[in-house]
Amino acid sequence: MLHPSYTDLMKVVNSEVEEGETPVVNSRYSIVLATAKRARQIIAGEEPLVDAKGKKPLSIAVEELNKGKIKIMSEDASAEE
């Protein structure tokens, strides 16, 4: 079992969304894509934002997301930047 759960990760990602607004993440698939992308960045040499000692890149990415160190942006927000 994945700890934290997908539901917990979705709550963390959507925690800054105001009541009535569209959530940033609507599915587990979005969580999987975001963590996989971050894991590839770590493999490519980017510095982890949490303690990475003895952990695999995907575990690091999940922990970063859970602690709010990385953000998933909606398509609208990423298009504006």
Secondary structure by P-SEA (a helix, b strand, c coil): cccccaaaaaaaaacccccccccccccaaaaaaaaaaaaaaaaaccccccccccccaaaaaaaaaaaccbbbbcaaaaaac
